[in-house]
Amino acid sequence: MNAPAKTDEFTSAPPANVYAETVLNVTHYTDRLFRFTMTRPQGFRFRSGEFAMIGLMVEGKPIFRAYSIASPAWAEELEFFSIKVPDGPLTSHLQTIKPGDQVLMRKKPTGTLVLDALTPGRRLYMFSTGTGIAPFASLIRDPETYEKFEEVILTHTTRDVAELQYGFDLIREINEDELLKEIVGDKLRHYATVTREEFPYRGRITDLISSGKIFSDLGLTPLDPATDRGMICGSAEMLKDTKALLENAGLEEGANSKPAEFVIERAFVG
């Protein structure tokens, strides 16, 4: 098993159009999930909610996968939230990184989970499962989100309670940041559910939307295209089913080139 590439292995000559950045911090949440931060290249620009191709040198070759940038566009460091796949071509190596190691990143970010792809609305729903919360970790820490929406509802569904911790950490970090706390105020609501353990809110987000339970739990009316906007990130099945529910409610899918009522990130599943 190859260890992650160390600093001196490719700092002097990373592949063309690729940054080589230093790992700053790593937090392991469970045997399936971890979070890490790395240095941000000088001049690297992205919109909150976009993803980048990040990777490692493995057996002398760069391996890349799409990862949502979990830090907001204003942050000095780049943050990512990842699953651990024992036999994954990249994640089997990425999950062993430590501070001081280096990670590759291609220079051009992209993605559809951006505010520009939505038409104006009053309430923004962010529907996520698993590591699909990552782009929303960026957006809920971006002041522009709260300039455009009166209410932001972050939903996060996982199998087990322990897998929700990253989301709870995000909310705590916002509340502990004096500037963000003032900007966010009471506009952000966090709706966390699990499917396999006892918890105050249980069930798949699609079932909770279908039954209307999410709306009764939050004291809200059902989805309305006149006021509500949505972003979806998660497994392939979750994307398909949530998209159908939003369309049944009258919301239209948008894109960077044609903003509308909801958007989906199809570049990867998490």
KACORWO-V597656 format. One record per pair of residues at least 6 apart in sequence whose C-alpha atoms are under 8 Angstrom apart, sorted by sequence separation. I is the first residue (numbers start at 1). J is the second residue. D is the distance in whole Angstrom. If there is no record, write none. Layout:
# KACORWO-V597656
i->I j->J d->D
i->I j->J d->D
This chain:
# KACORWO-V597656
i->14 j->20 d->6
i->28 j->34 d->4
i->29 j->35 d->8
i->56 j->62 d->6
i->57 j->63 d->6
i->71 j->77 d->7
i->85 j->91 d->6
i->86 j->92 d->5
i->139 j->145 d->6
i->146 j->152 d->8
i->158 j->164 d->6
i->174 j->180 d->6
i->175 j->181 d->5
i->193 j->199 d->7
i->208 j->214 d->5
i->209 j->215 d->7
i->215 j->221 d->6
i->233 j->239 d->7
i->246 j->252 d->8
i->247 j->253 d->8
i->253 j->259 d->8
i->254 j->260 d->4
i->27 j->34 d->6
i->28 j->35 d->6
i->55 j->62 d->7
i->56 j->63 d->6
i->71 j->78 d->6
i->84 j->91 d->6
i->85 j->92 d->6
i->157 j->164 d->7
i->174 j->181 d->6
i->193 j->200 d->8
i->194 j->201 d->7
i->195 j->202 d->6
i->215 j->222 d->6
i->232 j->239 d->6
i->253 j->260 d->6
i->254 j->261 d->6
i->26 j->34 d->7
i->27 j->35 d->5
i->55 j->63 d->5
i->56 j->64 d->7
i->70 j->78 d->7
i->71 j->79 d->5
i->83 j->91 d->7
i->84 j->92 d->7
i->156 j->164 d->7
i->193 j->201 d->5
i->194 j->202 d->5
i->195 j->203 d->5
i->252 j->260 d->6
i->253 j->261 d->6
i->254 j->262 d->6
i->255 j->263 d->6
i->11 j->20 d->6
i->26 j->35 d->6
i->27 j->36 d->6
i->55 j->64 d->4
i->69 j->78 d->7
i->70 j->79 d->5
i->71 j->80 d->7
i->82 j->91 d->8
i->192 j->201 d->7
i->193 j->202 d->5
i->194 j->203 d->6
i->195 j->204 d->6
i->251 j->260 d->8
i->252 j->261 d->5
i->253 j->262 d->5
i->254 j->263 d->5
i->10 j->20 d->8
i->26 j->36 d->4
i->54 j->64 d->5
i->55 j->65 d->6
i->69 j->79 d->6
i->70 j->80 d->5
i->126 j->136 d->7
i->193 j->203 d->6
i->194 j->204 d->7
i->212 j->222 d->7
i->232 j->242 d->7
i->251 j->261 d->5
i->252 j->262 d->6
i->253 j->263 d->6
i->25 j->36 d->5
i->26 j->37 d->7
i->53 j->64 d->6
i->54 j->65 d->6
i->69 j->80 d->6
i->70 j->81 d->7
i->84 j->95 d->6
i->156 j->167 d->7
i->193 j->204 d->7
i->232 j->243 d->8
i->251 j->262 d->7
i->253 j->264 d->8
i->24 j->36 d->7
i->25 j->37 d->5
i->53 j->65 d->5
i->54 j->66 d->6
i->68 j->80 d->7
i->140 j->152 d->8
i->193 j->205 d->8
i->23 j->36 d->7
i->24 j->37 d->5
i->25 j->38 d->7
i->53 j->66 d->4
i->54 j->67 d->7
i->67 j->80 d->7
i->68 j->81 d->8
i->23 j->37 d->6
i->24 j->38 d->5
i->52 j->66 d->6
i->53 j->67 d->6
i->67 j->81 d->8
i->7 j->22 d->8
i->23 j->38 d->4
i->24 j->39 d->7
i->51 j->66 d->6
i->52 j->67 d->6
i->67 j->82 d->8
i->22 j->38 d->5
i->23 j->39 d->7
i->51 j->67 d->5
i->52 j->68 d->6
i->246 j->262 d->8
i->21 j->38 d->6
i->22 j->39 d->6
i->51 j->68 d->4
i->52 j->69 d->7
i->21 j->39 d->6
i->50 j->68 d->6
i->51 j->69 d->5
i->136 j->154 d->8
i->21 j->40 d->7
i->49 j->68 d->7
i->50 j->69 d->6
i->171 j->190 d->8
i->21 j->41 d->7
i->49 j->69 d->7
i->48 j->69 d->8
i->49 j->70 d->7
i->243 j->264 d->8
i->19 j->41 d->7
i->113 j->135 d->7
i->229 j->251 d->8
i->48 j->71 d->8
i->49 j->72 d->8
i->133 j->156 d->7
i->223 j->246 d->8
i->48 j->72 d->5
i->225 j->249 d->7
i->47 j->72 d->8
i->48 j->73 d->5
i->65 j->90 d->7
i->124 j->149 d->6
i->224 j->249 d->7
i->225 j->250 d->6
i->239 j->264 d->7
i->47 j->73 d->6
i->63 j->89 d->7
i->64 j->90 d->7
i->122 j->148 d->8
i->123 j->149 d->6
i->126 j->152 d->8
i->128 j->154 d->8
i->130 j->156 d->7
i->223 j->249 d->6
i->224 j->250 d->7
i->225 j->251 d->5
i->46 j->73 d->6
i->63 j->90 d->6
i->121 j->148 d->8
i->122 j->149 d->5
i->123 j->150 d->6
i->124 j->151 d->6
i->125 j->152 d->6
i->126 j->153 d->6
i->127 j->154 d->6
i->128 j->155 d->6
i->129 j->156 d->5
i->130 j->157 d->6
i->224 j->251 d->8
i->45 j->73 d->7
i->120 j->148 d->7
i->121 j->149 d->6
i->122 j->150 d->5
i->123 j->151 d->5
i->124 j->152 d->5
i->125 j->153 d->5
i->126 j->154 d->5
i->127 j->155 d->5
i->128 j->156 d->5
i->129 j->157 d->5
i->130 j->158 d->5
i->164 j->192 d->7
i->120 j->149 d->8
i->122 j->151 d->7
i->123 j->152 d->6
i->124 j->153 d->6
i->125 j->154 d->6
i->126 j->155 d->6
i->127 j->156 d->7
i->128 j->157 d->6
i->129 j->158 d->6
i->115 j->145 d->7
i->123 j->153 d->8
i->125 j->155 d->7
i->137 j->167 d->8
i->232 j->262 d->8
i->230 j->261 d->6
i->231 j->262 d->6
i->232 j->263 d->6
i->233 j->264 d->6
i->206 j->238 d->7
i->229 j->261 d->5
i->230 j->262 d->4
i->231 j->263 d->5
i->232 j->264 d->5
i->233 j->265 d->6
i->130 j->163 d->7
i->137 j->170 d->7
i->141 j->174 d->7
i->161 j->194 d->6
i->228 j->261 d->7
i->229 j->262 d->5
i->230 j->263 d->6
i->231 j->264 d->6
i->232 j->265 d->7
i->236 j->269 d->6
i->56 j->90 d->7
i->133 j->167 d->7
i->154 j->188 d->7
i->156 j->190 d->8
i->160 j->194 d->6
i->235 j->269 d->5
i->55 j->90 d->7
i->152 j->187 d->6
i->153 j->188 d->6
i->154 j->189 d->6
i->155 j->190 d->6
i->156 j->191 d->6
i->157 j->192 d->6
i->158 j->193 d->7
i->159 j->194 d->5
i->160 j->195 d->7
i->206 j->241 d->7
i->210 j->245 d->7
i->234 j->269 d->5
i->235 j->270 d->5
i->40 j->76 d->6
i->151 j->187 d->5
i->152 j->188 d->5
i->153 j->189 d->5
i->154 j->190 d->5
i->155 j->191 d->5
i->156 j->192 d->5
i->157 j->193 d->5
i->158 j->194 d->5
i->159 j->195 d->5
i->160 j->196 d->6
i->161 j->197 d->7
i->206 j->242 d->6
i->209 j->245 d->8
i->225 j->261 d->7
i->233 j->269 d->7
i->234 j->270 d->5
i->39 j->76 d->8
i->40 j->77 d->5
i->56 j->93 d->8
i->143 j->180 d->8
i->146 j->183 d->7
i->150 j->187 d->6
i->151 j->188 d->6
i->152 j->189 d->6
i->153 j->190 d->6
i->154 j->191 d->6
i->155 j->192 d->6
i->156 j->193 d->6
i->157 j->194 d->5
i->158 j->195 d->7
i->159 j->196 d->5
i->160 j->197 d->6
i->233 j->270 d->8
i->39 j->77 d->5
i->40 j->78 d->6
i->56 j->94 d->7
i->146 j->184 d->7
i->151 j->189 d->8
i->153 j->191 d->7
i->155 j->193 d->8
i->157 j->195 d->8
i->159 j->197 d->7
i->161 j->199 d->7
i->38 j->77 d->6
i->39 j->78 d->6
i->55 j->94 d->8
i->141 j->180 d->7
i->206 j->245 d->8
i->37 j->77 d->6
i->38 j->78 d->5
i->143 j->183 d->7
i->37 j->78 d->5
i->38 j->79 d->7
i->143 j->184 d->7
i->146 j->187 d->7
i->37 j->79 d->4
i->62 j->104 d->8
i->36 j->79 d->6
i->37 j->80 d->6
i->35 j->79 d->7
i->36 j->80 d->6
i->35 j->80 d->6
i->36 j->81 d->7
i->35 j->81 d->4
i->56 j->102 d->8
i->157 j->203 d->8
i->15 j->62 d->8
i->34 j->81 d->6
i->35 j->82 d->6
i->56 j->103 d->6
i->57 j->104 d->8
i->157 j->204 d->7
i->33 j->81 d->7
i->34 j->82 d->5
i->55 j->103 d->6
i->56 j->104 d->6
i->83 j->131 d->7
i->140 j->188 d->8
i->157 j->205 d->7
i->33 j->82 d->6
i->34 j->83 d->7
i->54 j->103 d->7
i->55 j->104 d->5
i->82 j->131 d->6
i->33 j->83 d->5
i->34 j->84 d->7
i->54 j->104 d->5
i->55 j->105 d->6
i->81 j->131 d->6
i->155 j->205 d->8
i->5 j->56 d->7
i->32 j->83 d->5
i->33 j->84 d->6
i->54 j->105 d->4
i->4 j->56 d->7
i->5 j->57 d->6
i->32 j->84 d->5
i->53 j->105 d->6
i->54 j->106 d->6
i->4 j->57 d->7
i->5 j->58 d->7
i->31 j->84 d->7
i->32 j->85 d->7
i->52 j->105 d->7
i->53 j->106 d->5
i->81 j->134 d->6
i->4 j->58 d->7
i->52 j->106 d->7
i->80 j->134 d->7
i->52 j->107 d->8
i->2 j->58 d->7
i->52 j->108 d->7
i->53 j->109 d->7
i->2 j->59 d->7
i->52 j->109 d->5
i->51 j->109 d->6
i->52 j->110 d->7
i->50 j->109 d->6
i->51 j->110 d->6
i->50 j->110 d->5
i->51 j->111 d->6
i->34 j->95 d->7
i->50 j->111 d->5
i->49 j->111 d->7
i->50 j->112 d->7
i->44 j->107 d->7
i->46 j->109 d->6
i->49 j->112 d->8
i->50 j->113 d->6
i->46 j->110 d->8
i->49 j->113 d->5
i->50 j->114 d->7
i->70 j->134 d->5
i->38 j->103 d->8
i->49 j->114 d->5
i->69 j->134 d->7
i->70 j->135 d->5
i->72 j->137 d->8
i->73 j->138 d->7
i->48 j->114 d->6
i->68 j->134 d->6
i->69 j->135 d->6
i->70 j->136 d->7
i->71 j->137 d->7
i->72 j->138 d->4
i->47 j->114 d->7
i->68 j->135 d->5
i->70 j->137 d->5
i->71 j->138 d->5
i->72 j->139 d->6
i->70 j->138 d->5
i->74 j->142 d->8
i->69 j->138 d->7
i->72 j->141 d->6
i->73 j->142 d->7
i->71 j->141 d->8
i->72 j->142 d->6
i->26 j->97 d->8
i->26 j->98 d->6
i->25 j->98 d->7
i->26 j->99 d->7
i->23 j->97 d->8
i->24 j->98 d->8
i->25 j->99 d->5
i->23 j->98 d->7
i->24 j->99 d->5
i->23 j->99 d->5
i->24 j->100 d->6
i->22 j->99 d->7
i->23 j->100 d->5
i->22 j->100 d->6
i->23 j->101 d->5
i->127 j->205 d->8
i->22 j->101 d->6
i->23 j->102 d->6
i->22 j->102 d->4
i->23 j->103 d->7
i->21 j->102 d->5
i->22 j->103 d->6
i->20 j->102 d->6
i->21 j->103 d->5
i->20 j->103 d->6
i->21 j->104 d->6
i->20 j->104 d->5
i->21 j->105 d->8
i->51 j->135 d->8
i->19 j->104 d->6
i->20 j->105 d->7
i->50 j->135 d->7
i->18 j->104 d->6
i->19 j->105 d->5
i->49 j->135 d->4
i->18 j->105 d->6
i->19 j->106 d->6
i->48 j->135 d->7
i->49 j->136 d->6
i->18 j->106 d->4
i->19 j->107 d->7
i->4 j->93 d->6
i->17 j->106 d->6
i->18 j->107 d->6
i->49 j->138 d->6
i->3 j->93 d->6
i->4 j->94 d->7
i->14 j->104 d->8
i->17 j->107 d->6
i->48 j->138 d->5
i->49 j->139 d->6
i->2 j->93 d->7
i->48 j->139 d->5
i->4 j->96 d->7
i->3 j->96 d->7
i->4 j->97 d->6
i->7 j->100 d->7
i->6 j->100 d->8
i->7 j->101 d->6
i->48 j->142 d->7
i->6 j->101 d->5
i->7 j->102 d->5
i->5 j->101 d->7
i->6 j->102 d->6
i->4 j->101 d->7
i->5 j->102 d->6
i->4 j->102 d->8
i->5 j->103 d->8
i->133 j->233 d->7
i->132 j->233 d->5
i->133 j->234 d->8
i->132 j->234 d->5
i->125 j->228 d->7
i->127 j->230 d->7
i->131 j->234 d->7
i->132 j->235 d->8
i->123 j->227 d->6
i->124 j->228 d->6
i->125 j->229 d->6
i->126 j->230 d->6
i->127 j->231 d->6
i->128 j->232 d->6
i->129 j->233 d->7
i->130 j->234 d->7
i->121 j->226 d->7
i->122 j->227 d->5
i->123 j->228 d->5
i->124 j->229 d->5
i->125 j->230 d->5
i->126 j->231 d->5
i->127 j->232 d->5
i->128 j->233 d->5
i->129 j->234 d->5
i->121 j->227 d->5
i->122 j->228 d->6
i->123 j->229 d->6
i->124 j->230 d->6
i->125 j->231 d->6
i->126 j->232 d->6
i->127 j->233 d->6
i->128 j->234 d->5
i->129 j->235 d->7
i->121 j->228 d->6
i->122 j->229 d->8
i->124 j->231 d->8
i->121 j->229 d->6
i->129 j->238 d->8
i->119 j->229 d->8
i->118 j->229 d->7
i->113 j->231 d->6
i->113 j->232 d->8
i->33 j->163 d->7
i->30 j->162 d->7
i->29 j->162 d->7
i->30 j->163 d->7
i->29 j->163 d->7
i->29 j->165 d->7
i->118 j->254 d->7
i->29 j->166 d->8
i->117 j->254 d->6
i->118 j->255 d->8
i->132 j->269 d->7
i->117 j->255 d->5
i->132 j->270 d->5
i->117 j->256 d->5
i->131 j->270 d->5
i->116 j->256 d->6
i->117 j->257 d->7
i->119 j->259 d->5
i->130 j->270 d->6
i->117 j->258 d->7
i->118 j->259 d->5
i->119 j->260 d->5
i->129 j->270 d->7
i->114 j->256 d->8
i->117 j->259 d->4
i->118 j->260 d->5
i->119 j->261 d->6
i->112 j->255 d->6
i->116 j->259 d->7
i->117 j->260 d->7
i->118 j->261 d->6
i->112 j->256 d->6
i->118 j->262 d->6
i->118 j->263 d->7
i->117 j->263 d->7
i->113 j->263 d->6
i->112 j->263 d->7
i->113 j->264 d->6
i->112 j->264 d->7
i->113 j->265 d->6
i->112 j->265 d->6
i->111 j->265 d->7
i->111 j->267 d->8
i->83 j->270 d->8
i->66 j->267 d->7
i->66 j->268 d->7
